[in-house]
Amino acid sequence: MAAGKQAGETLSQMLAGAAAPFKQGRFEDLPEAPRVPHGYFAAEARTLTVSGRRVHVRVHGAGPPLLLVHGLMTSSYSWRYALPALGAHFTLYAPDLPGAGASEPLDTRYSPERLADWLAELLRALGISGCAAIGNSMGGYLCLQLALREPTALSRLVDVHSPGIVEPRLFALAAALGVPGAHRLLHWLVRRDPLRWAHRNVHYYDETLKSLEEAREYGSALDRPGGAESFGKYLGETMAVLPMRRFQRELRARRARGRAFPIPLLLLYSERDPMVPARFGDDFARLIPSARLERVREASHFMHVDAVERFLAPTLQFLSPEPAPPRAG
């Protein structure tokens, strides 16, 4: 029991962003509606079946398809402020990952390779294989995995502050989750007050953007059947050290052989971030010399929420490259 309690305290401290450099407001002070309005709920909502489970997808805009993949603890709602500008150029497809938002959880393992295959299956179900993509956080990590496993699945990728580099806290997380009863304790911690948990574990440069609406969008999934379990699987399996080491080894091997990353890649990282170290941008730039790295100032892990214009400028430039000049003759 003591070991389980200690594991729970370790998990809570690691996931709560205790060392966050951004001053976090109180849950009790959250307004009902967000300070900055958005049109997320006006976007078309579609439901389809992938791997035998219901998947919720928001669709918005016109033009070539663009996939938007959210990260851990969030959902397609996280793209709310980027929809208007991106939708002016692209038809956006923003799914909720399994067990997040309004999507049903999977009954399989949540390894990064399995979830990358799930993304490929989703693209085929939507009829948009070969499209461009933007992935935030864990969503970016899964898109990187997909590009390596199935190079034709995506045409180009904007990776917004993803993990994927082995770091000491991942070993601490694995040890904490390995304690008998740790997963049950984690599920209890999450379900005890899912809205407050969501508020506490999402960090913005501008915390005044938070609202009870957002806390419900992220927290309600944790309280549904399989939601907390999916969250635990993302932590314990998707973010596991061994597959991440394999991922890094493959990138090193490609670099050693002089092979570029399979698709054009833009790395967008903020100057500081309590959730994923900002230095990961430099680490990825060294592992993938063909990638382009840009730093975004006064932004967080979720720059598409709290630094929309600074996120959009390099993103749109990268996704809409100048057409090649016509060939003579």
FIRO-431776 format. One record per atom (N, C-alpha, C, O): y negated, x negated, z. Coordinates in steps of 0.05 Angstrom, whole numbers, plus 32768, in hexadecimal, padded with zeros to 4 digits. Each point is the difference from the previous one (the first is absolute). Layout:
residues N
YXZ;...
end
This chain:
residues 329
80187FEF8000;7FE880118000;7FE77FEF8000;7FED80057FF2;80137FE5801F;7FE97FEF8001;7FFC7FF27FE5;7FE97FFD7FF7;802D7FFB7FFB;7FFD7FF37FE6;7FF580147FEC;7FEF7FF97FF0;801A80208011;7FF680147FEE;7FE280058004;7FF180037FED;80077FFF802D;7FE480048006;7FEF7FE97FF6;7FEA80047FF5;801F7FE3800F;7FF27FE97FF6;7FFE80007FE1;7FEB7FF97FF5;802A800F7FFE;800080027FE3;7FEB80147FF7;7FF17FFC7FED;800F801B8021;7FEC80147FF9;7FE47FF78004;7FEF80057FEF;800B7FEC8026;7FE67FF58004;7FF87FEC7FEB;7FEA80007FF6;802A7FEF8002;7FFB7FED7FEA;7FF9800E7FE6;7FED7FF97FF2;8023801C8008;7FFB800E7FE7;7FE5800E8001;7FF17FFF7FEC;8009800D802A;7FE6800E8002;7FE97FED7FFD;7FEC80067FF2;80157FE2801A;7FEB7FEC7FFE;7FFD7FF67FE4;7FEA7FFC7FF6;802D7FFF7FFC;7FFF7FF57FE5;7FF580147FEC;7FF27FF87FEE;801580218016;7FF880147FEC;7FE6800D8006;7FF4800D7FEF;80017FF08029;7FE8800D8007;7FE77FF17FF8;7FEA800A8003;80197FDE7FF2;7FE97FF17FF7;7FEF7FF78018;7FE880017FFF;80257FF68016;7FF27FF88019;7FED7FE97FFB;7FEB7FFE800D;801B7FF17FDF;7FEF7FE97FFA;7FEC80067FE9;7FF67FEE7FF4;8006802C8007;7FEF80077FE9;7FE47FF68003;7FF480028016;80007FF27FD5;7FE57FF78001;7FEB80167FFD;7FE97FFC8004;8021801C7FF4;7FED80177FFC;800080118019;80168006800B;7FD380037FFD;7FFE80108018;800A801C7FF9;7FF5800E7FEF;801F7FFB8020;800D801A7FFA;7FF480158012;7FFD7FFD8018;7FFD801B7FDC;7FF58016800F;8016800E8010;80187FFB7FFC;7FE080188015;8012800F8010;800B80187FF0;7FF2800D7FF1;80287FF98014;800C80177FF3;7FF280198007;7FFC80127FF0;7FFB7FF08029;7FF38018800A;7FE680067FF2;7FF680168001;7FFE7FD57FF3;7FE680047FF3;800280057FE2;7FEC80027FF2;802C80008004;800480047FE3;7FF4801C7FF8;80068014800D;7FEB7FED7FDD;7FF7801A7FF6;8017800E7FF2;80137FF47FF8;7FEA80268005;801580107FF3;80027FF87FE2;80167FFB7FF6;7FD380037FFC;80007FF97FE4;7FF57FE47FFC;7FF17FF78011;80177FFB7FDA;7FF67FE57FFB;7FE180007FFB;7FF680137FF4;7FFD7FD88014;7FE47FFD7FFC;7FF97FFF7FE3;7FEB800B7FF7;80267FE87FF8;7FFC7FFF7FE3;801380137FF3;80187FFD8003;7FDE80177FEF;801280147FF3;80107FF47FE9;7FF97FEA7FF6;801C80238003;80127FF67FEA;800D80187FF3;7FFE8016800A;800F7FE57FE0;800D80167FF1;801E7FFE7FFF;800D800A7FEE;7FFF7FE88025;801D7FFC8000;8010801A7FFD;801280027FF0;7FE680128020;801080198000;7FFC80107FE7;800F80137FFC;7FDD7FE67FF4;7FFC800E7FE7;80117FF47FE9;8004800D7FEB;80077FDB801A;80117FF47FEC;801A80107FFE;800A800B8013;80017FF57FD5;8019800F7FFB;80177FF58011;80037FE88002;800B802A800B;80177FF88010;801A80077FF1;800480177FF8;800D7FD48004;801980057FF2;80177FF98013;7FFD7FEF8012;801A801E7FEA;80187FFA800F;80167FFA7FEC;800580107FEE;80097FDA8016;80177FF97FEF;80167FF48011;7FFC7FFB8018;801B80017FDD;80177FF6800F;80067FE47FF6;80047FFB7FE8;7FFE7FF2802B;80077FE57FFB;80157FF88015;7FFC80048018;801A7FF07FDE;80167FF98012;800980178011;80087FFC8017;7FF7801C7FDE;800A8017800E;7FED800B8016;80088011800F;7FE07FE47FF2;7FED80098015;7FE680097FF3;7FF87FF57FEB;7FFB801E8022;7FE7800A7FF7;7FE97FEC8003;7FFD7FF38015;7FF380097FD6;7FEA7FED8000;7FE6800F7FF9;7FFF800F7FED;7FED7FEC8023;7FE6800C7FFB;7FEE7FEC7FF2;7FFE7FE98008;7FF580207FE2;7FEF7FEF7FF0;7FE6800E7FFA;800080177FF9;7FE97FDC800B;7FE6800A7FF8;7FF97FF57FE5;80047FE87FFB;7FF280297FF3;7FFA7FF87FE5;7FE380077FFA;7FF780168007;7FFA7FD77FEE;7FE380047FFC;7FF67FEF7FE9;80097FEA7FFC;7FE480207FF5;7FF27FF17FEB;800B80037FE5;801180117FFB;7FE67FDE7FF3;800880017FE3;80007FE47FF5;7FEF7FEF8007;8024800B7FE7;80027FE67FF5;801C7FF58003;8012800F8008;7FF27FD77FF4;801A7FF48004;80098002801D;7FEF80018012;802B7FFF7FF3;800A8004801B;7FFB7FE78012;80017FEA7FF7;7FF9801C8022;7FFC7FEB8014;800D8009801A;7FF98015800B;801A7FDB7FFE;800F80068019;7FF17FF58018;7FF77FE98000;800680278015;7FF37FF88019;801480018017;800A80168006;7FFD7FD38006;801580008014;7FF47FF8801B;7FF57FEA8003;800C80288010;7FF47FFB801B;80127FEE8011;80167FF97FF8;7FE08001801F;800F7FEE8013;800B800E8018;800080198002;800A7FD78010;800C800A8019;7FEB800F8011;7FE97FF88001;801F801E800C;7FF080108012;7FED80127FF1;7FF28010800D;800D7FEF7FD8;7FED80117FF2;800F80127FEC;801880048003;7FDA80067FE9;800C80117FEC;7FEE80007FE8;7FED7FF07FFF;801880217FED;7FEF80017FE8;7FE480088008;7FED7FFA7FF0;800F80128027;7FE58007800A;7FEE7FE78002;7FE880037FFE;80247FE58005;7FF07FE88004;7FEF7FFA7FE7;7FED7FF08002;801A801B7FE6;7FF27FFA7FE7;7FE980137FFB;7FF480007FEB;800680118029;7FED80177FFC;7FE57FF77FF4;7FF5800E7FEF;80007FDC801B;7FE57FF87FF7;80007FF17FE6;7FEB7FFC7FF4;802C7FFB8003;80027FF27FE6;800780127FE9;7FFE7FF87FE9;800A8021801D;800980127FEB;7FEB80057FEA;80067FFF7FE9;7FE18007801F;7FEC80087FEB;7FFC7FE97FEC;800180057FE7;7FF97FE38022;7FFA7FEA7FEE;80187FF87FEF;7FFE7FFB7FE8;801980038025;80197FF87FF2;800880167FEC;800A7FFB7FEA;7FF3801E801F;800880177FF0;7FEF80047FE7;8007800E7FEE;7FE17FE58012;7FEF80017FE8;800C7FEF7FE9;7FF880037FE9;801A7FEB801E;800C7FEE7FEC;801E80047FFC;800A7FF97FEB;80038012802A;801D80017FFF;800A801B800B;7FF2800E800E;80267FF97FEA;800F8016800E;800E7FF38017;80127FF07FFD;7FE68018801B;800A7FF48018;8019800F800B;800180188000;80127FD88008;8018800B800D;80037FF2801B;80067FE98002;7FF580278013;80017FF5801C;8016800D8010;7FFC8016800A;801B7FDE7FF7;8017800C800F;7FFE7FFA801E;7FF37FED8008;801A80238008;80057FFA801C;801B7FF28000;8014800B7FF5;7FEE7FDE8017;80197FF18002;801480108012;7FF88012800F;80227FE87FEF;80148010800F;7FF98001801E;7FFB7FEB800D;8005802D7FFE;7FFB8003801D;7FE380008007;7FFA80038018;7FF47FF97FD5;7FE37FFF8005;7FF380187FF3;800C800C7FED;7FDD7FFC801C;7FF280177FF4;801380187FFF;800B80088015;7FF780047FD3;801180187FFD;801A7FFA7FF2;800E80127FF8;7FFA7FD48006;80197FF97FF3;80177FFF8015;7FFC7FF88016;801B80107FE1;80177FFF8012;800A7FE38003;7FFD7FF07FEE;800F800A8029;800B7FE58004;801A7FFC7FF1;800D80137FF8;7FFA7FD48003;80197FF97FF3;80167FFF8014;7FFB7FFC8018;801E80077FDF;80177FFD8012;800E7FE67FFB;80177FFD8008;7FDA7FF07FEC;800B7FE57FFA;7FF07FEB800F;7FEE80078010;80197FE07FEC;7FF17FEB800C;7FE57FFE7FF3;7FFB80097FEA;7FF27FEB8025;7FE47FFD7FF7;7FFA7FE37FF9;7FEA7FF68006;80297FFC7FEF;7FFA7FE47FF8;7FEA80007FEB;7FFE80137FF1;7FF37FD7800C;7FEB7FFF7FEB;800C80037FE4;7FF3800B7FEF;80257FEA800D;800C80027FE6;8008801D7FFA;7FFB800A7FEA;800F8004802A;8007801C7FFC;7FE880117FFA;800080127FEF;7FEA7FE98020;7FE880107FFB;7FF27FF97FE6;7FF480117FF4;800F7FD68003;7FF57FF87FE6;801080107FEA;7FF480097FED;80267FF98017;801080107FED;7FF8801D8001;8000800E7FEB;7FF97FFC802D;7FF7801C8003;7FE680047FF0;7FFD80147FF3;7FF17FD8800E;7FE780027FF0;800680017FE2;7FF480107FF2;801F7FE08005;800880007FE4;800B801C7FF8;7FFA800A7FEB;801680018027;800B801B7FFB;7FEA80157FFF;800080127FF0;7FEC7FEB8022;7FE980128000;7FF17FFF7FE6;7FF880147FF5;80037FD48001;7FF17FFC7FE7;800F800E7FE9;7FF4800C7FEF;80267FF18011;8010800D7FEB;7FFE801E8002;7FFE800E7FEC;80037FFD802D;7FFF801C8004;7FE5800C7FF7;7FFE80167FF6;7FED7FDA800E;7FE580087FF8;7FFB7FFB7FE2;7FED800B7FF5;80247FE57FFF;7FFC7FFA7FE3;7FEA7FEC7FFC;7FF380017FEB;80087FED8028;7FEA7FED7FFD;80097FE38004;7FF07FEF8007;8029800B7FF4;80097FE48002;7FF07FEE7FEE;7FF980087FE9;80007FE18020;7FF07FED7FF1;7FE280038005;7FF07FF37FF3;8008801E8021;7FE480048006;7FF67FEA8012;800F7FEF800A;7FD680107FFA;7FF47FEE8013;8002800C801C;800580188003;7FF77FD88011;80038009801C;7FEC7FF28012;7FF87FEA7FFB;80018024801B;7FF27FF58017;801180058018;800880168005;7FFE7FD5800A;801080038018;7FF17FF58018;7FF67FE98000;800880278015;7FF37FF78019;80147FF98015;8013800F8005;7FE97FDA8008;80117FF88017;801D80007FF8;80087FF27FED;8009801C8022;801D80007FFA;8005800B7FE3;80137FF87FF3;7FDB801A8004;8003800A7FE5;7FFC7FEA7FEB;800E7FFF7FEC;7FE07FEE801A;7FFC7FE97FEE;80197FEE8000;80087FF67FEC;80038006802C;80197FF08003;8016800C7FF0;800F7FF17FF2;7FF48029800F;8015800D7FF0;7FFC7FFE7FE2;80137FFD7FF1;7FD380058007;7FFA7FFD7FE3;80067FE37FF7;80097FFC7FE9;7FF17FF08028;80077FE57FF9;801E7FFD7FFC;800A7FF47FED;800580188026;801D7FFF7FFD;800A800E7FE7;80117FF67FF2;7FE280208007;8008800F7FE8;7FFB7FEF7FE7;801080007FEE;7FD97FF38011;7FF97FF07FE9;80147FE97FFB;80067FF97FEA;80057FFC802C;80147FEB7FFD;801B800B7FF8;800F7FF47FF1;7FF88024801A;801A800C7FFB;8002800D7FE4;801480007FF3;7FD6800D8005;7FFF800F7FE7;7FE57FFB7FF2;7FEE80118003;800F7FD97FEF;7FE67FF87FF6;7FF280147FED;7FE87FFF7FFE;802780137FF6;7FF480137FEE;7FF8801A800E;7FF480127FF3;80117FF08027;7FF98018800E;7FE280048003;7FF680167FFF;7FFB7FD38004;7FE380018003;7FF47FED7FEB;800C7FED7FF8;7FDB80198000;7FF37FF07FEC;7FED7FEC800D;7FFD7FE97FF6;7FF7801E8020;7FEF7FEE8010;7FFD800B801B;800580188005;7FF37FD8800E;80008008801C;7FE77FF5800F;7FF97FE97FFE;7FFB80298011;7FEB7FF88014;800D8002801B;800880168009;7FFB7FD38004;800D7FFF801B;7FEA7FFE8015;7FF27FEC8002;800B8029800E;7FEB80028014;800B7FF9801B;800C8011800E;7FF07FD67FFA;80057FF7801B;801D80058009;8005800B8016;800E7FEE7FD9;801C80058008;800B7FEA8012;7FF67FE98000;801F801D8010;80107FEC800E;80137FF47FEB;7FFD80047FE8;80177FED8022;80137FF47FEF;80047FE28006;80107FF37FF4;7FE080038020;80027FE48009;800C8001801C;7FF6800E8011;801F7FE37FF3;800D7FFF801A;7FED7FF48015;7FF47FEB7FFB;80098023801B;7FEE7FF78016;800E8004801B;801380108001;7FE47FE28014;800E8001801A;8003801C800B;80158006800C;7FD8800C7FF0;8002801A800D;801780117FF4;800A8012800D;7FFF7FE77FDB;8017800E7FF4;80197FFA800F;801280118003;7FF07FD68007;80187FF98010;7FFE800F801B;80158009800A;7FD37FF88002;7FFD800F8019;8006801E7FFC;800C800C8011;7FEC7FFF7FD8;8005801C7FFB;801E80047FFD;800B8013800B;80037FDB7FE6;801D80037FFD;800E7FFE801B;8013800F8005;7FE47FDF800C;800D7FFD801A;7FFB80198011;80128009800E;7FD680027FF1;7FFA8018800F;801180177FF7;800A80108010;7FF87FF47FD5;801080167FF6;801E7FFC8004;800F80137FFE;7FF97FD48007;801C7FFA8004;800A8006801C;801880008005;7FD68006800E;80078007801B;800E801B8000;7FF580137FF4;80227FF0801A;800D801B8000;7FED80168009;7FF27FFD8015;800D80187FDC;7FEE80168007;7FE47FFE7FF6;7FF080128004;80097FD77FEE;7FE57FFC7FF8;7FF780157FEB;7FE980098001;80287FFD7FED;7FF880147FEB;7FFB801B800C;7FED800E7FF9;80247FFA801A;7FFC801A800D;7FE580008010;7FF280138000;80097FD6800C;7FE67FFE800F;7FE880017FED;7FEC800C8006;80177FE67FE3;7FEA80017FEC;7FFC801C7FF7;7FE980097FFE;802C80067FFC;7FFD801B7FF7;7FF280118015;7FF080117FFA;80177FEA8020;7FF3800F8015;7FE37FF98002;7FEF80128004;800A7FD47FFA;7FE47FF88001;7FF0800D7FEA;7FE980088004;80237FF97FE4;7FF1800C7FE9;7FFD801E8003;7FEA800A7FFC;802C8003800C;7FFF801E8001;7FF1800A8019;7FF880178000;80047FD88013;7FF280098019;7FE5800B7FFA;7FF78014800C;7FFA7FDF7FE1;7FE6800A7FF7;7FFB7FF47FE4;7FF17FEC7FFE;801B801F7FEE;7FFF7FF47FE5;7FE47FFD7FF5;7FFB7FED7FF1;7FF380268014;7FE57FFE7FF6;7FF17FE8800C;7FF27FF17FF3;8011800C8027;7FF37FEA800E;800D7FE57FF7;7FF17FEC7FFD;802980147FFE;800E7FE87FF6;7FF47FF87FE5;7FFB7FE87FFB;8002802C7FF3;7FF57FFA7FE6;7FE47FF58002;7FF97FED7FF2;7FF7801F801F;7FE47FF68003;80007FE4800B;7FF07FEF7FF7;8022800B801B;7FFF7FE6800E;800A7FE97FED;7FF87FE98003;8019801E7FEA;800D7FEB7FEF;7FF57FFE7FE4;800B7FF17FF0;7FE0801D800A;7FF17FFC7FE7;7FE57FF58007;7FF2800B8011;80067FDF7FE2;7FE77FF28007;7FEE7FFE7FE8;80077FF77FEB;7FE080128019;7FEC7FFE7FEC;7FE97FEE8008;7FFA7FFD8018;7FF97FF77FD4;7FE87FF18005;7FEA8013800B;7FF07FF98011;801080207FE4;7FEE80158008;80108016800C;800A80117FF2;7FF97FEF8029;80118013800E;7FF4801C8000;800F80138006;7FD87FF07FF2;7FF4801B8000;800B80117FE9;7FFA80187FFE;80177FDC7FF0;800C800F7FEB;801880108009;800A80117FF1;7FFF7FEA8028;8018800E800A;7FF9801D8008;7FE980068006;802B800B7FFA;7FFD801C8008;801B800B8009;80157FF37FFC;7FEA80248010;8019800E8008;800F80087FE7;801980018000;7FD980057FEA;800E80067FE7;80127FE97FF8;801780047FF9;7FDE7FE38008;80117FE97FF9;80167FFC8014;80177FFB7FF7;7FE480088022;80157FFD8014;801780137FFC;80177FFA8003;7FE2801F7FF5;801580147FFA;80107FF87FE7;801880037FFF;7FDA7FF47FEC;800D7FF97FE7;80157FEA8005;801580007FF4;7FE47FEC801D;80127FEA8005;801380058016;80187FF97FFF;7FDF80158016;801180048018;801480167FFD;80157FFE800C;7FE580177FE4;801280167FFF;801B7FF87FF4;8015800B8008;7FEB7FE27FE5;801A7FF87FF5;80127FF38014;801880027FFE;7FDC7FF18016;80107FF28015;800E80148012;80147FF9800C;7FE280207FF5;800B80148012;801480127FF1;800D8010800D;7FF67FED7FD9;801380107FF1;801C7FF38001;80027FE88006;801380277FF4;801B7FF58001;80027FE77FEE;7FFA80017FE8;800F7FE98023;80047FE87FF2;7FE77FEF7FFD;80027FE97FF6;7FE780218011;7FE77FF17FFC;7FFE7FE78012;7FFB7FEA7FF5;800A80198025;7FFF7FE98011;80167FEC7FFA;7FFD7FE88002;801A80237FF6;80177FEE7FF8;7FF87FF07FE7;80077FE87FFF;7FEC80257FEE;7FF87FF17FE8;7FEC7FEA8007;80027FEA7FF6;7FEC801C801C;7FEC7FEC8009;800F7FE8800C;7FF97FEA7FFB;801B801C8016;800F7FEA800C;800F7FF07FEB;80037FE88003;800880257FE9;800E7FF27FEA;7FED7FEF7FF0;80077FE97FF8;7FE180218003;7FEC7FEF7FF2;7FFB7FE68010;7FFE7FEB7FF4;7FFF80188026;7FFB7FE98011;80177FED8000;7FFE7FE87FFD;801A80238008;80187FF08005;800E7FF67FE6;800D7FEB8001;7FF080247FE9;800F7FF97FE8;7FED7FF77FE9;80057FEB7FF4;7FE780258006;7FEE7FF87FEA;7FF17FE68007;7FFC7FEF7FEE;7FFC800E802B;7FF17FE88008;80127FEB800C;7FF67FEF800F;802480127FEC;80137FED800C;7FFB7FE47FF4;7FF67FFC7FEA;80117FF08026;7FFB7FE47FF9;80117FF67FE9;7FF67FF37FEE;802480148012;80127FF57FEC;7FF980087FE3;7FFE7FEE7FEF;7FFD802C800B;7FF880067FE5;7FE47FF47FF9;7FFB7FFA7FE9;7FF48003802B;7FE67FF47FFA;80037FE27FFA;7FF27FF67FEF;80217FFD801E;80067FE47FF9;800B7FFE7FE3;7FF97FEE7FF1;801980258008;800A80007FE4;7FEA80047FEC;7FFF7FF27FEC;7FEF8020801B;7FE880057FEE;7FF07FE77FFD;7FF87FF97FE9;80027FF9802D;7FF07FE77FFE;800F7FEA7FF1;7FF47FF27FF0;8026800C8014;80107FEC7FF1;7FFF80057FE2;7FFE7FEE7FF0;8003802C8009;7FFF80067FE3;7FE57FF87FF4;7FFE7FF67FEA;7FED80108025;7FE57FF87FF6;7FFD7FE27FFE;7FF57FF67FED;80167FFB8026;7FFF7FE37FFF;80107FF67FE8;7FF77FED7FF3;8020801E8009;80117FF77FEA;7FF380057FE5;80017FEF7FEE;7FF18028800F;7FF280067FE7;7FE97FEB7FFC;7FFC7FF67FEA;7FF68005802C;7FEA7FEC7FFE;800B7FE57FF8;7FF47FF27FEF;80228006801D;800B7FE57FFB;80097FFE7FE2;7FFF7FEA7FF5;800A802D8000;80097FFF7FE4;7FE980057FEC;800480017FE8;7FE480038023;7FE980057FEF;7FFF801C7FF4;7FF480047FEB;801A800F8022;8001801B7FF6;7FEA8011800E;7FFF80018019;7FF1800C7FD8;7FEB8011800B;800D8019800C;801780077FFB;7FDA80078016;8009801A800B;800480127FE8;7FF17FFF7FEC;802380148016;800780107FE8;7FE980107FF4;800080067FE8;7FEC80028028;7FEA80107FF6;7FE67FF5800B;80007FF18014;7FE980157FDF;7FE67FF8800B;7FFC800B801C;800780178006;7FEE7FD8800C;7FFE8007801C;7FE57FF9800B;7FF77FE97FFD;7FFC802B8010;7FE77FFB800F;80068003801D;800A80158009;7FEE7FD78007;80038001801D;7FE58006800D;7FED7FF17FFC;801180258012;7FE78007800E;80057FFF801E;8010800F800B;7FE27FDF8002;80037FFC801D;7FE48000800D;7FED7FF47FF6;801180198021;7FE78000800F;7FFD7FE5800D;80127FF08001;7FD6800B800A;7FFB7FE7800D;800D7FFE801C;80047FEA800A;8002802D8002;800E80008019;800E801B8003;7FF780147FF5;80207FEC8019;801080188002;80127FFE8018;800F7FEC8003;7FF18028800F;80127FFF8017;801D80077FFA;80117FFB8010;7FF480107FD8;801B800A7FFA;80117FEB7FF1;80177FFB8007;7FDD7FF97FE4;800E7FEB7FF0;7FEC7FE97FFE;7FEA80047FF7;801E7FE48011;7FEE7FE98000;7FF27FFD7FE5;800D80007FEB;7FD97FFB8015;7FF17FFD7FE7;80097FE77FF1;7FFE7FFF7FE7;800D7FED8027;800A7FE87FF3;801780057FED;80077FEF7FEF;800680288013;801680077FEE;7FF680007FE3;80107FFA7FEE;7FD7800D800D;7FF67FFF7FE5;80027FE47FF5;80087FFD7FE9;7FF07FEF8026;80027FE47FF7;801E7FF87FFD;80077FF17FEE;800A80188025;801C7FFA7FFE;800C800A7FE6;800F7FF27FF2;7FEA80278007;800B800C7FE7;7FF47FF27FE8;800E7FFD7FEC;7FD97FFC8015;7FF37FF27FE9;800E7FE57FFB;80027FF87FE9;80077FFB802C;800F7FE77FFC;801C80057FF5;800A7FF17FEF;80038024801B;801B80077FF7;8000800A7FE3;80137FFD7FF1;7FD780118007;7FFE800C7FE6;7FE77FF67FF2;7FEC800D8000;80157FDB7FF4;7FE97FF47FF4;7FF380117FEA;7FE87FFD7FFA;802880147FF9;7FF580117FEB;7FEF8017800A;7FF2800E7FF1;80107FF88029;7FF18016800C;7FE27FF98004;7FF97FE88002;7FF7802C7FFF;7FE37FFC8006;7FFB800B801C;800880178006;7FEB7FDA800B;7FFA8007801B;7FE280068003;7FEF7FF07FF7;800A80278015;7FE480068006;7FFE8009801D;801180108009;7FDB7FE68005;7FFA8008801B;7FEC80178000;7FED80007FF0;801780138021;7FEE80178003;7FF37FFF801B;800D80018014;7FD97FFD7FEC;7FF17FFD8019;7FFC801C800E;800180157FF3;7FFA7FEA8027;7FFB80178010;801480177FF9;7FF880167FFA;80217FE38007;801580137FF9;80187FFB8013;80027FEB800D;801080287FF2;80187FFD8011;80197FFF7FEE;7FFE7FFD7FE8;801880058025;801A80037FF3;800080187FEC;800E80007FEC;7FE28014801B;7FFD80187FEF;7FE580007FF3;7FEF80128004;800C7FDA7FEB;7FE67FFE7FF3;7FFB80177FED;7FE980067FFA;802B80077FFC;7FFD80187FEF;7FF680188010;7FFA80157FF4;80047FE88027;7FF580158011;7FE47FF78009;7FED80107FFE;80107FD8800D;7FE77FF9800D;7FEF7FEC7FF0;7FEA7FF8800A;801E80017FDE;7FEF7FEF7FEF;800580077FE3;80077FEF7FEF;7FF6802B800B;800A800B7FE7;7FF37FF27FE8;800E7FF87FED;7FD880058013;7FF27FF47FE9;80087FE37FFC;80047FF87FE9;7FFF7FF9802C;80087FE47FFE;801E7FFE7FF8;80087FEC7FF4;800880278013;801B80017FF6;800280087FE3;80107FF47FF1;7FE0801F8006;8001800A7FE5;7FF77FED7FEB;800C7FFF7FEA;7FE07FF1801C;7FF57FEE7FEC;80147FED7FF4;800580017FE7;80097FEF8029;80147FEE7FF4;8019800F7FF6;800D7FF87FED;7FF9801E8020;801880107FF8;7FFD800B7FE4;80117FFD7FF0;7FD88010800B;7FFC800C7FE6;7FFD7FEB7FEA;800980047FEA;7FEB7FE6801D;7FFE7FEA7FEC;801C7FF67FF9;80057FFA7FE9;800C8003802B;801B7FF67FFB;801180147FF1;800F7FF97FEE;7FEF80218019;801180147FF4;7FF680087FE4;8010800C7FF1;7FD77FEE8009;7FF580087FE5;7FF67FE77FF2;7FE87FFE7FFC;802A7FEF7FFD;7FF77FE87FF4;7FF380057FE4;800780147FF3;7FE87FD98006;7FF480037FE5;80157FFF7FEB;80127FF08001;7FEC80227FEB;80157FFE7FEA;7FFE7FE67FF1;7FEA7FF57FFD;802D80027FF9;80007FE77FF1;7FF180047FE6;800280157FF4;7FEF7FD68003;7FF180037FE7;801480037FE8;80167FF58001;7FE1801A7FEB;801280037FE9;80067FE67FF2;7FEF7FEE7FFE;802A800F7FF8;80077FE87FF2;7FF57FFF7FE4;800080147FF2;7FF77FD58006;7FF57FFD7FE5;801580057FEB;80187FF98004;7FE080127FE5;801280057FEA;801180188004;801180077FEF;
end
